[in-house]
Amino acid sequence: MNWNAIRVIYVSEMMRTWNTLLQSIASPVISTCLYFVVFGSAIGSRIQSVENVSYGVFIVPGLIMLSLLTQSISNASFGIYFPKFTGTIYEILSAPLSFFEVVLGYVGAAATKSLIIGAIILLTAGLFVELEIKHPVWMLTFLILTCITFSLFGFIIGIWADSFEKLQLIPLLVITPLVFLGGSFYSINMLPPLWQKITLFNPVVYLISGFRWSFFEVNDVSVGLSLFMILLFLGICLAIIWWMFKTGYKLRQ
């Protein structure tokens, strides 16, 4: 394992974040405050509780997951797309590095950024509501797995995209709607029976359900199923990235 090269890629990606530190921190904090004003105050005044949990507290895991998914994808996709755009990707491909070492550097940095943002949002939420995390170890487990998995997914998008517009296509048109329809701000038990069954085809439901259970022991699907689904998606993403590097898909053109 070439730890030196991994460290160089990781530090380089993290340095890019520190150069835009104000934007990286201010954006999730302001967004979280706005969500609490709109959902916590306006809607929360009409919905007192969901599954015996105060509505303002209930939406916290959904808010964190919304930011984690979008930030993980954005950080990882831009991280690998920029070397493609500038042509420096060929230096990485010609270096004595395996695909796993390249992925470890880029995805590790993207996941670290997302974890920092998740921690900031959690602290910001604590200013609005009283939070009690019943299973902190499981909360960290779901948090880390989500950051890694969707950073891998973002890495795939970064390789696939051949323009800056395409980088935003899937996050805006696919991921964001799936998060909003995946029970971020409500329990799927509140939906009619038919829509409950349809919603189970949304993979984000399993992420949010498991993450929310770690806070309140409230879940829409079993914790074991949530963990299995995220590990399955992680494995699929790794397999796709391995195939991309093996075949040179949009890397050696």
N, C-alpha and C positions, 0 to 999 in steps of 0.2 A: 504493500500500500504506500503510495507516494504522498505522505502527509504534508510535505513541503509544498507541493503543487496545490493540494486541497486548501491549505492555509492561505496561499496567495490568492486563489479565486475567492475564498470566503471573505478575506479582509478587504479585497478590492470591491466586492459587492456591498459590504457593510459601510465602507467609506463613502460610497455613493449615497447611502441613506443619510449619513451624518451631515452631508453637504446640504440636504434639504430637511434638516431636523425639525424646523418650525412647522413646515407643511406636513411632515409625517406625523407630528404629535397633535398639532392644532386641529387638523381635519377630523380625525376620529373623535376628539373631545367635543368639538362643536356639533358634529353629527349626532353624537350620543345625547347631548343636551337637548337638541331639537326633537329627537325621537321621544325623549321623556316629556317634553312640553306637549307635543301633539298626542302621543299615545298614552303616556302616563297620566297627564292631567285631563285633557279633553275627553278621551275615550274611557280612561280610568274612572272618571266621575260617574259614568253610566254603567260600567262593568266593575262592580266592587271586588269580585274575586273570581278566579278560575281554578277549579279543582282544589278549593279551600286555600288558595294562595292569593294574596293581594295582587291585583292586576299589575300594579307598578313594579312589583318584585318579579312577577311571572314572566314579564317580557325581557328581563335582563339576559338570560341565556340566549334568547333569540337575537338580541342586539349584538351580543359578542360574536355569535356565529355568523351573522350577516357581515360584519366587518372582517372576520377571520377569512371567510371564503373569498370575498372580493379582493382583500389585500394579498392573500397568499397567491392567488392566480395572477394578479397584477404584477407583483414583485418578481415572481419566477419567470413569467412570460417575457417581461421587458429585459430581465437579466440575461437571458440567452438570445433574445432577438437582437439586442444592440450589437453584440459581436458579429452576428450575421450581417447586419446593416452596414457596419463599418469594414467588414472583411477580415477582422481579427480572429474569426472563428477558425480559419485555416491554421493559424498558429497553435490553437488548442488541439485541433484534430491531428496535427503532425507531431505534437509532443507525445512522449511515452506515457500516456495516460489511458486508463481504461474508462469505459463509459460510466462505470460506477463512481470513479473518482471525480469525474467532471460533474456528475449529478450531485454528488455529496457536497461539493463546493458551492454550486449555485443554489441547489434546493435547501441546503443547510442555512445559507444566508437568508433566503426568502422566508423560511420557516421561523428563523430567529426574529426577523422584523415583525412577522405576524404575531408571534408570542408577546413581543414588547407592546404592540398595539392592543392585543387582547388584555394584557395586564393594566394598561392605561384606561381602557374602557371599563374594566372591572372596578378600578379605583374611582373613576368618575361616577359610575352607577351608585357606589357607596355614599356619594354626597347627596343623592336624591332619595334613596330607600335604605332600609336596614336589611342587609344581606346575611344569610346564614347558609354556609355551604356544608351540607350534611356528610358528603363523601369527597373531601378535598383531593384524595389520591386519585379517585376515579375522574374527578373534574380535570385534573392535570393530564391524566391519561388521554381523555377525549380531546382535550385542548391540543396536546402535542400531536396526536395522530391526525387530527383534522388539519393542522398547519402543514404537516409533512405531506399528507395525501393530496391536498389541493395545491400545494407548491409543485408537486410532481405533475399534477394536471395542468397547471400553468406553464410548466416547462414544456409539456407537449404542445400547448397552444403556441408558445414562442417559436418552436421549431416549425410548426405547421404554417404559421402566419408569414406572408410575404409583403405585408404592408402594416403601417401603424394602425390603420382602420380595422384590420382583421384582429389585431390584439384586443380590441374592445368589443368585437362582435359577440363572442360567446359569453363573456362576463355580463354584458348589458342585456342581451336578448335571451339568454338561457339561464345563467346562474341566478341573477337577481330575481326574476320571476319565480324560479323554483324555491328560493329562500322565503319569499313572501307567501307563497302558496304551501310551504312546508311546515306550517305551524309555528312560525317565529313569534307571532303576536297573538296566537290563540291555540286552543287545544283542538285537535281534529275530532275529538268526541263531541264538539259543539256543532259539527256539520251533519247534514242528513246522511243516513246510512249509505246511500249510493256514492256520495262524494267522499265518504270515509274510505271506501274501498278503492276509489280512483286515486285518492291521495297517497295510498300506500305504494303506488308505482313511482312516487317522487323520492329519489334517494336521499334528499336533504332531510326528509322526515325522520329518518333513522339517526342522523347525526344530531339533530336538535333534540330529539326525544331522549337519547342517551345522555347528552350533556345536561339537559334540564333535570333528569333524574338525579344526577350527582349533586344538584342544588337542593331540591325539594322532595325527592323520592316520588316524583310525579312523572309519569311517562305514558306516551301513546302506544309504543310497542315495547317489547321486552328488551332489557339491557343487553342480554346475550346476543339478540338479533342485531341490535344497533352496533355492537362491537364487531360482529361477524361481517356486516355490510361494509363498514369502513375499512376493515382489513382486506376484504375482497377487492374493493375499489383501489386500494393501495397497491395490491399485487397486480391488478390489471394495468395500472399506470406504469409500474416498473417494467412489465413485459412489453408494453408499447414503446417505451423509451429505449429499451434494449434492442428492439427490432429497428427503430429509427437509426440508431448508431450503427447497427450491423449492416443495414442496407444503404446507409448514407442518405436517407430520405430527407430531401430539402436541406441537407448539410454540405453536400459535395457538388452542388450545382455551380 
